[in-house]
Amino acid sequence: MVQEKDQDSLELTDKLRRVDVDALLRGSREICLVYNGTEYRLRLTSNDRLILTK
């Protein structure tokens, strides 16, 4: 049973699309993302943490 669960987890992560944040930011510290007409800001802090705000 544990092996089945591990297998499902592996398949899920294999299908998960990965996007490099550096590719999104392209040298900037902040970008605006739009989802369903609503703007969100993705910001890279001075401590190299990501913050997503509405």
PDB file of N, CA, C and O in Angstrom, chain B, residues numbered from 101:
ATOM      1  N   MET B 101       0.822  -1.191   0.000  1.00  0.00           N
ATOM      2  CA  MET B 101       0.000   0.000   0.000  1.00  0.00           C
ATOM      3  C   MET B 101       0.867   1.256   0.000  1.00  0.00           C
ATOM      4  O   MET B 101       0.563   2.215  -0.710  1.00  0.00           O
ATOM      5  N   VAL B 102       1.940   1.263   0.785  1.00  0.00           N
ATOM      6  CA  VAL B 102       2.837   2.412   0.835  1.00  0.00           C
ATOM      7  C   VAL B 102       3.497   2.618  -0.522  1.00  0.00           C
ATOM      8  O   VAL B 102       3.665   3.754  -0.966  1.00  0.00           O
ATOM      9  N   GLN B 103       3.868   1.537  -1.175  1.00  0.00           N
ATOM     10  CA  GLN B 103       4.502   1.650  -2.480  1.00  0.00           C
ATOM     11  C   GLN B 103       3.564   2.289  -3.495  1.00  0.00           C
ATOM     12  O   GLN B 103       4.003   3.077  -4.333  1.00  0.00           O
ATOM     13  N   GLU B 104       2.273   1.957  -3.429  1.00  0.00           N
ATOM     14  CA  GLU B 104       1.298   2.542  -4.351  1.00  0.00           C
ATOM     15  C   GLU B 104       1.203   4.048  -4.141  1.00  0.00           C
ATOM     16  O   GLU B 104       1.147   4.813  -5.104  1.00  0.00           O
ATOM     17  N   LYS B 105       1.185   4.468  -2.883  1.00  0.00           N
ATOM     18  CA  LYS B 105       1.098   5.897  -2.574  1.00  0.00           C
ATOM     19  C   LYS B 105       2.346   6.619  -3.078  1.00  0.00           C
ATOM     20  O   LYS B 105       2.239   7.695  -3.667  1.00  0.00           O
ATOM     21  N   ASP B 106       3.517   6.047  -2.855  1.00  0.00           N
ATOM     22  CA  ASP B 106       4.760   6.651  -3.336  1.00  0.00           C
ATOM     23  C   ASP B 106       4.754   6.758  -4.849  1.00  0.00           C
ATOM     24  O   ASP B 106       5.190   7.768  -5.400  1.00  0.00           O
ATOM     25  N   GLN B 107       4.271   5.742  -5.520  1.00  0.00           N
ATOM     26  CA  GLN B 107       4.202   5.742  -6.980  1.00  0.00           C
ATOM     27  C   GLN B 107       3.292   6.860  -7.477  1.00  0.00           C
ATOM     28  O   GLN B 107       3.631   7.553  -8.435  1.00  0.00           O
ATOM     29  N   ASP B 108       2.126   7.043  -6.825  1.00  0.00           N
ATOM     30  CA  ASP B 108       1.200   8.114  -7.194  1.00  0.00           C
ATOM     31  C   ASP B 108       1.859   9.480  -7.007  1.00  0.00           C
ATOM     32  O   ASP B 108       1.692  10.368  -7.843  1.00  0.00           O
ATOM     33  N   SER B 109       2.601   9.652  -5.924  1.00  0.00           N
ATOM     34  CA  SER B 109       3.287  10.918  -5.664  1.00  0.00           C
ATOM     35  C   SER B 109       4.326  11.204  -6.737  1.00  0.00           C
ATOM     36  O   SER B 109       4.460  12.338  -7.195  1.00  0.00           O
ATOM     37  N   LEU B 110       5.061  10.173  -7.136  1.00  0.00           N
ATOM     38  CA  LEU B 110       6.070  10.349  -8.171  1.00  0.00           C
ATOM     39  C   LEU B 110       5.434  10.750  -9.498  1.00  0.00           C
ATOM     40  O   LEU B 110       5.944  11.628 -10.195  1.00  0.00           O
ATOM     41  N   GLU B 111       4.333  10.114  -9.842  1.00  0.00           N
ATOM     42  CA  GLU B 111       3.660  10.448 -11.092  1.00  0.00           C
ATOM     43  C   GLU B 111       3.140  11.876 -11.067  1.00  0.00           C
ATOM     44  O   GLU B 111       3.209  12.575 -12.078  1.00  0.00           O
ATOM     45  N   LEU B 112       2.621  12.319  -9.927  1.00  0.00           N
ATOM     46  CA  LEU B 112       2.098  13.668  -9.819  1.00  0.00           C
ATOM     47  C   LEU B 112       3.212  14.697  -9.996  1.00  0.00           C
ATOM     48  O   LEU B 112       3.024  15.689 -10.700  1.00  0.00           O
ATOM     49  N   THR B 113       4.366  14.475  -9.371  1.00  0.00           N
ATOM     50  CA  THR B 113       5.458  15.429  -9.491  1.00  0.00           C
ATOM     51  C   THR B 113       6.057  15.393 -10.889  1.00  0.00           C
ATOM     52  O   THR B 113       6.553  16.412 -11.370  1.00  0.00           O
ATOM     53  N   ASP B 114       6.022  14.251 -11.545  1.00  0.00           N
ATOM     54  CA  ASP B 114       6.533  14.171 -12.908  1.00  0.00           C
ATOM     55  C   ASP B 114       5.676  15.007 -13.862  1.00  0.00           C
ATOM     56  O   ASP B 114       6.196  15.555 -14.834  1.00  0.00           O
ATOM     57  N   LYS B 115       4.380  15.110 -13.597  1.00  0.00           N
ATOM     58  CA  LYS B 115       3.469  15.847 -14.461  1.00  0.00           C
ATOM     59  C   LYS B 115       3.413  17.334 -14.119  1.00  0.00           C
ATOM     60  O   LYS B 115       2.916  18.133 -14.913  1.00  0.00           O
ATOM     61  N   LEU B 116       3.915  17.707 -12.957  1.00  0.00           N
ATOM     62  CA  LEU B 116       3.855  19.087 -12.487  1.00  0.00           C
ATOM     63  C   LEU B 116       4.810  19.959 -13.292  1.00  0.00           C
ATOM     64  O   LEU B 116       5.998  19.653 -13.393  1.00  0.00           O
ATOM     65  N   ARG B 117       4.302  21.031 -13.858  1.00  0.00           N
ATOM     66  CA  ARG B 117       5.128  21.929 -14.656  1.00  0.00           C
ATOM     67  C   ARG B 117       5.991  22.786 -13.743  1.00  0.00           C
ATOM     68  O   ARG B 117       5.497  23.342 -12.762  1.00  0.00           O
ATOM     69  N   ARG B 118       7.267  22.895 -14.058  1.00  0.00           N
ATOM     70  CA  ARG B 118       8.201  23.682 -13.265  1.00  0.00           C
ATOM     71  C   ARG B 118       8.607  24.916 -14.051  1.00  0.00           C
ATOM     72  O   ARG B 118       8.933  24.831 -15.235  1.00  0.00           O
ATOM     73  N   VAL B 119       8.585  26.060 -13.387  1.00  0.00           N
ATOM     74  CA  VAL B 119       8.988  27.321 -14.010  1.00  0.00           C
ATOM     75  C   VAL B 119      10.045  27.955 -13.118  1.00  0.00           C
ATOM     76  O   VAL B 119       9.829  28.135 -11.920  1.00  0.00           O
ATOM     77  N   ASP B 120      11.178  28.289 -13.702  1.00  0.00           N
ATOM     78  CA  ASP B 120      12.250  28.936 -12.964  1.00  0.00           C
ATOM     79  C   ASP B 120      11.855  30.388 -12.684  1.00  0.00           C
ATOM     80  O   ASP B 120      11.492  31.117 -13.607  1.00  0.00           O
ATOM     81  N   VAL B 121      11.923  30.808 -11.435  1.00  0.00           N
ATOM     82  CA  VAL B 121      11.531  32.163 -11.060  1.00  0.00           C
ATOM     83  C   VAL B 121      12.414  33.197 -11.750  1.00  0.00           C
ATOM     84  O   VAL B 121      11.935  34.265 -12.131  1.00  0.00           O
ATOM     85  N   ASP B 122      13.682  32.893 -11.912  1.00  0.00           N
ATOM     86  CA  ASP B 122      14.579  33.825 -12.613  1.00  0.00           C
ATOM     87  C   ASP B 122      14.091  34.088 -14.036  1.00  0.00           C
ATOM     88  O   ASP B 122      14.247  35.193 -14.555  1.00  0.00           O
ATOM     89  N   ALA B 123      13.503  33.077 -14.663  1.00  0.00           N
ATOM     90  CA  ALA B 123      12.967  33.252 -16.012  1.00  0.00           C
ATOM     91  C   ALA B 123      11.752  34.180 -15.985  1.00  0.00           C
ATOM     92  O   ALA B 123      11.529  34.935 -16.932  1.00  0.00           O
ATOM     93  N   LEU B 124      10.976  34.130 -14.919  1.00  0.00           N
ATOM     94  CA  LEU B 124       9.826  35.030 -14.794  1.00  0.00           C
ATOM     95  C   LEU B 124      10.269  36.463 -14.494  1.00  0.00           C
ATOM     96  O   LEU B 124       9.788  37.413 -15.111  1.00  0.00           O
ATOM     97  N   LEU B 125      11.180  36.603 -13.549  1.00  0.00           N
ATOM     98  CA  LEU B 125      11.596  37.939 -13.116  1.00  0.00           C
ATOM     99  C   LEU B 125      12.515  38.636 -14.125  1.00  0.00           C
ATOM    100  O   LEU B 125      12.486  39.861 -14.248  1.00  0.00           O
ATOM    101  N   ARG B 126      13.322  37.866 -14.840  1.00  0.00           N
ATOM    102  CA  ARG B 126      14.267  38.408 -15.831  1.00  0.00           C
ATOM    103  C   ARG B 126      15.058  39.607 -15.318  1.00  0.00           C
ATOM    104  O   ARG B 126      15.115  40.647 -15.973  1.00  0.00           O
ATOM    105  N   GLY B 127      15.666  39.456 -14.141  1.00  0.00           N
ATOM    106  CA  GLY B 127      16.520  40.497 -13.578  1.00  0.00           C
ATOM    107  C   GLY B 127      15.781  41.522 -12.735  1.00  0.00           C
ATOM    108  O   GLY B 127      16.417  42.348 -12.081  1.00  0.00           O
ATOM    109  N   SER B 128      14.462  41.488 -12.735  1.00  0.00           N
ATOM    110  CA  SER B 128      13.653  42.413 -11.952  1.00  0.00           C
ATOM    111  C   SER B 128      13.422  41.832 -10.563  1.00  0.00           C
ATOM    112  O   SER B 128      13.628  40.636 -10.355  1.00  0.00           O
ATOM    113  N   ARG B 129      13.001  42.651  -9.617  1.00  0.00           N
ATOM    114  CA  ARG B 129      12.688  42.168  -8.268  1.00  0.00           C
ATOM    115  C   ARG B 129      11.194  41.936  -8.084  1.00  0.00           C
ATOM    116  O   ARG B 129      10.778  41.343  -7.089  1.00  0.00           O
ATOM    117  N   GLU B 130      10.380  42.400  -9.039  1.00  0.00           N
ATOM    118  CA  GLU B 130       8.933  42.307  -8.881  1.00  0.00           C
ATOM    119  C   GLU B 130       8.258  42.233 -10.248  1.00  0.00           C
ATOM    120  O   GLU B 130       8.664  42.902 -11.199  1.00  0.00           O
ATOM    121  N   ILE B 131       7.216  41.403 -10.322  1.00  0.00           N
ATOM    122  CA  ILE B 131       6.416  41.324 -11.548  1.00  0.00           C
ATOM    123  C   ILE B 131       4.940  41.312 -11.181  1.00  0.00           C
ATOM    124  O   ILE B 131       4.565  41.038 -10.041  1.00  0.00           O
ATOM    125  N   CYS B 132       4.119  41.612 -12.166  1.00  0.00           N
ATOM    126  CA  CYS B 132       2.674  41.575 -11.993  1.00  0.00           C
ATOM    127  C   CYS B 132       2.147  40.361 -12.749  1.00  0.00           C
ATOM    128  O   CYS B 132       2.402  40.199 -13.942  1.00  0.00           O
ATOM    129  N   LEU B 133       1.406  39.509 -12.038  1.00  0.00           N
ATOM    130  CA  LEU B 133       0.766  38.345 -12.637  1.00  0.00           C
ATOM    131  C   LEU B 133      -0.734  38.613 -12.701  1.00  0.00           C
ATOM    132  O   LEU B 133      -1.301  39.164 -11.757  1.00  0.00           O
ATOM    133  N   VAL B 134      -1.379  38.236 -13.790  1.00  0.00           N
ATOM    134  CA  VAL B 134      -2.817  38.437 -13.922  1.00  0.00           C
ATOM    135  C   VAL B 134      -3.488  37.071 -14.001  1.00  0.00           C
ATOM    136  O   VAL B 134      -3.129  36.228 -14.823  1.00  0.00           O
ATOM    137  N   TYR B 135      -4.473  36.877 -13.123  1.00  0.00           N
ATOM    138  CA  TYR B 135      -5.238  35.637 -13.096  1.00  0.00           C
ATOM    139  C   TYR B 135      -6.715  35.992 -13.000  1.00  0.00           C
ATOM    140  O   TYR B 135      -7.146  36.650 -12.053  1.00  0.00           O
ATOM    141  N   ASN B 136      -7.480  35.553 -13.983  1.00  0.00           N
ATOM    142  CA  ASN B 136      -8.917  35.842 -14.038  1.00  0.00           C
ATOM    143  C   ASN B 136      -9.207  37.331 -13.873  1.00  0.00           C
ATOM    144  O   ASN B 136     -10.168  37.713 -13.206  1.00  0.00           O
ATOM    145  N   GLY B 137      -8.372  38.164 -14.483  1.00  0.00           N
ATOM    146  CA  GLY B 137      -8.587  39.606 -14.451  1.00  0.00           C
ATOM    147  C   GLY B 137      -8.098  40.299 -13.192  1.00  0.00           C
ATOM    148  O   GLY B 137      -8.191  41.522 -13.088  1.00  0.00           O
ATOM    149  N   THR B 138      -7.582  39.548 -12.238  1.00  0.00           N
ATOM    150  CA  THR B 138      -7.074  40.124 -10.994  1.00  0.00           C
ATOM    151  C   THR B 138      -5.554  40.151 -11.027  1.00  0.00           C
ATOM    152  O   THR B 138      -4.913  39.171 -11.407  1.00  0.00           O
ATOM    153  N   GLU B 139      -4.981  41.287 -10.626  1.00  0.00           N
ATOM    154  CA  GLU B 139      -3.524  41.429 -10.617  1.00  0.00           C
ATOM    155  C   GLU B 139      -2.935  40.985  -9.282  1.00  0.00           C
ATOM    156  O   GLU B 139      -3.461  41.302  -8.215  1.00  0.00           O
ATOM    157  N   TYR B 140      -1.846  40.256  -9.367  1.00  0.00           N
ATOM    158  CA  TYR B 140      -1.084  39.816  -8.204  1.00  0.00           C
ATOM    159  C   TYR B 140       0.364  40.247  -8.420  1.00  0.00           C
ATOM    160  O   TYR B 140       0.852  40.264  -9.550  1.00  0.00           O
ATOM    161  N   ARG B 141       1.034  40.590  -7.350  1.00  0.00           N
ATOM    162  CA  ARG B 141       2.444  40.966  -7.439  1.00  0.00           C
ATOM    163  C   ARG B 141       3.301  39.862  -6.836  1.00  0.00           C
ATOM    164  O   ARG B 141       3.062  39.409  -5.716  1.00  0.00           O
ATOM    165  N   LEU B 142       4.286  39.445  -7.588  1.00  0.00           N
ATOM    166  CA  LEU B 142       5.272  38.481  -7.109  1.00  0.00           C
ATOM    167  C   LEU B 142       6.562  39.255  -6.894  1.00  0.00           C
ATOM    168  O   LEU B 142       7.135  39.807  -7.834  1.00  0.00           O
ATOM    169  N   ARG B 143       7.016  39.289  -5.636  1.00  0.00           N
ATOM    170  CA  ARG B 143       8.169  40.110  -5.294  1.00  0.00           C
ATOM    171  C   ARG B 143       9.261  39.261  -4.658  1.00  0.00           C
ATOM    172  O   ARG B 143       8.986  38.394  -3.829  1.00  0.00           O
ATOM    173  N   LEU B 144      10.489  39.519  -5.051  1.00  0.00           N
ATOM    174  CA  LEU B 144      11.667  38.884  -4.460  1.00  0.00           C
ATOM    175  C   LEU B 144      12.220  39.847  -3.420  1.00  0.00           C
ATOM    176  O   LEU B 144      12.625  40.961  -3.752  1.00  0.00           O
ATOM    177  N   THR B 145      12.238  39.419  -2.162  1.00  0.00           N
ATOM    178  CA  THR B 145      12.676  40.297  -1.077  1.00  0.00           C
ATOM    179  C   THR B 145      14.199  40.366  -1.000  1.00  0.00           C
ATOM    180  O   THR B 145      14.910  39.635  -1.690  1.00  0.00           O
ATOM    181  N   SER B 146      14.673  41.251  -0.153  1.00  0.00           N
ATOM    182  CA  SER B 146      16.125  41.388   0.043  1.00  0.00           C
ATOM    183  C   SER B 146      16.713  40.148   0.718  1.00  0.00           C
ATOM    184  O   SER B 146      17.924  39.930   0.674  1.00  0.00           O
ATOM    185  N   ASN B 147      15.851  39.336   1.343  1.00  0.00           N
ATOM    186  CA  ASN B 147      16.283  38.075   1.973  1.00  0.00           C
ATOM    187  C   ASN B 147      16.118  36.892   1.030  1.00  0.00           C
ATOM    188  O   ASN B 147      16.174  35.742   1.464  1.00  0.00           O
ATOM    189  N   ASP B 148      15.912  37.167  -0.275  1.00  0.00           N
ATOM    190  CA  ASP B 148      15.716  36.142  -1.295  1.00  0.00           C
ATOM    191  C   ASP B 148      14.529  35.225  -0.993  1.00  0.00           C
ATOM    192  O   ASP B 148      14.603  34.010  -1.183  1.00  0.00           O
ATOM    193  N   ARG B 149      13.445  35.821  -0.525  1.00  0.00           N
ATOM    194  CA  ARG B 149      12.186  35.094  -0.331  1.00  0.00           C
ATOM    195  C   ARG B 149      11.168  35.648  -1.306  1.00  0.00           C
ATOM    196  O   ARG B 149      11.240  36.807  -1.715  1.00  0.00           O
ATOM    197  N   LEU B 150      10.224  34.806  -1.668  1.00  0.00           N
ATOM    198  CA  LEU B 150       9.172  35.233  -2.604  1.00  0.00           C
ATOM    199  C   LEU B 150       7.912  35.582  -1.822  1.00  0.00           C
ATOM    200  O   LEU B 150       7.523  34.870  -0.897  1.00  0.00           O
ATOM    201  N   ILE B 151       7.277  36.694  -2.208  1.00  0.00           N
ATOM    202  CA  ILE B 151       6.010  37.096  -1.618  1.00  0.00           C
ATOM    203  C   ILE B 151       5.037  37.344  -2.755  1.00  0.00           C
ATOM    204  O   ILE B 151       5.330  38.088  -3.691  1.00  0.00           O
ATOM    205  N   LEU B 152       3.867  36.709  -2.662  1.00  0.00           N
ATOM    206  CA  LEU B 152       2.804  36.918  -3.639  1.00  0.00           C
ATOM    207  C   LEU B 152       1.675  37.653  -2.932  1.00  0.00           C
ATOM    208  O   LEU B 152       1.130  37.159  -1.944  1.00  0.00           O
ATOM    209  N   THR B 153       1.318  38.844  -3.441  1.00  0.00           N
ATOM    210  CA  THR B 153       0.255  39.631  -2.839  1.00  0.00           C
ATOM    211  C   THR B 153      -0.778  40.002  -3.886  1.00  0.00           C
ATOM    212  O   THR B 153      -0.490  40.056  -5.081  1.00  0.00           O
ATOM    213  N   LYS B 154      -1.983  40.255  -3.411  1.00  0.00           N
ATOM    214  CA  LYS B 154      -3.083  40.644  -4.282  1.00  0.00           C
ATOM    215  C   LYS B 154      -3.121  42.152  -4.388  1.00  0.00           C
ATOM    216  O   LYS B 154      -3.979  42.700  -5.080  1.00  0.00           O
TER     217      LYS B 154
END
